[in-house]
Amino acid sequence: MRQDLRGLRLIGLASTAALVAACSGGGGGGTGPEKEQAKAPVVAISPADGSGKAKPEQGITVQATLGELTTVKVQLGGKDVPGTLSADKKLWKSAGNLKPNASYAVEAVAENDGQTSTTTSSFKTLKPAASFGLEANIPWTGQTVGVGMPIVLHFDQPVKDKKAVESALTVESEKPNTGAWYWYTDKQVIFRAKKYWEAYQDIKVTGRFAGVKAAKGVYGMKDFTIKFKVGSSNISTINTRTHRMVVKVDGKKKYDVGISAGKATERKYTTTSGTHVTMEKENPAIMISPGIEKGEPGYYREVVPHAVRISYSGEYVHSAPWSVGSQGRANVSHGCVNAPPAFAQWYYNQSKWGDIVDVTGTDRELEFDNGYGYWQKPWKDWVTGSAFDQAVSTAPGQAETPGNAASTPPTPAESTTP
């Protein structure tokens, strides 16, 4: 029994000594708890390193899942690719789509509690099955047009993803306006302003098409710009009942002359009423009776000087020395606007594509797609032709893309002239 107590006493003394040693701070020999080592930052890059078929429309993302991004450098062919870093420095995104069939290099530096790391990725975007771009456009770069001029783009491939293509388009005018795109077909889109352009200004159309997916396997390969000017405001009004044509240039009346419109014995000989836009000029124009062969009743073939076209259906304002006696008195033409020779020559010389010709007085309405008669469609209906059902501003430096799509920074673009 005594031996057991002595053993317990020895165990107790040993435990006490160990406790004193563990708690003692004297002599400066203690080190305290060891500080936890900081972890290296973690960064993920998409597309991943080695990818060979990255989708251009998905762009590039660099994300710090641990730590913050301090530097992100992306290059294409030795040139920097722009992008945006989030406020918390966790996420970087490239601006806009990537170029198809191109090689990119990404280098991201991140920091976490004093530790830094560098992550890289080299990848290639897919080679599209087909490319798409502009086949033709009006106006063309360098052209001077009237205040009613639309912007018409023709594509070389059908567009299935209209939102993607439309959101890559911007129209910028020196004098602010509002406008909307209207998809007439899968290969044609038209921009019309809500009100006439103001005279004497520059307008720029930009299509950032590189990397835009227009349809399955079909991508844009390059951007484009079209720069044109709006000249003087030439607005003509024609009343077929009073047989008068009034022309105003920059708001001032220049002419008030007698004219002769369509005789209206048949619908095809009836001048259309509505807002016409001048389309082209011919001197002379060869006019042949539509649907009537030579030798048949009603056939004609006229060589007409100083002709300004205002519709696809064959309507012109032109010189008509043969009907001077009827001008100002009666409608005797096949549908055109017959004008006195001296006035017709003046009108021809000062006319340009996009001038306005408002015709009233007949029961035949101009179709909105007969020529550039797009002003015939009510504005609310025009806007519904947008893939987004949305109008956009053309204000300088603030031109909008439909659908609230993020605008990409300007890049060198190619001019297209048909």
Secondary structure, 3 states (H helix, E strand, C coil): CHHHHHHHHHHHHHHHHHHHHHHCCHHHCCCCCCCCCCCCCEEEEECCCCCCCECHHHCCEEEEEECEEEEEEEEECCEECCEEECCCCCEEEECCCCCCCCEEEEEEEEEECCEEEEEEEEEEECCCCEEECEEEEECCCCCEECCCCCEEEEECCCCCCHHHHHCCEEEEECCCCEEEEEEEECCEEEEEECCCCCCCEEEEEEECCECCEEECCEEECCCEEEEEEECCCEEEEEECCCCEEEEEECCEEEEEEECECECCCCHHHCCCEEEEECCEEECCEEEECCCCCCCCCCCCEEEECCEEECCCCCCEEEECHHHCCCCCCCCCECCCEEECHHHHHHHHHHCCCCCEEEEECCCCECCCCCCCCHHHCCHHHHHCCCCCCCCEECCCCCCCCHHHCCCCCCCCCEECCC
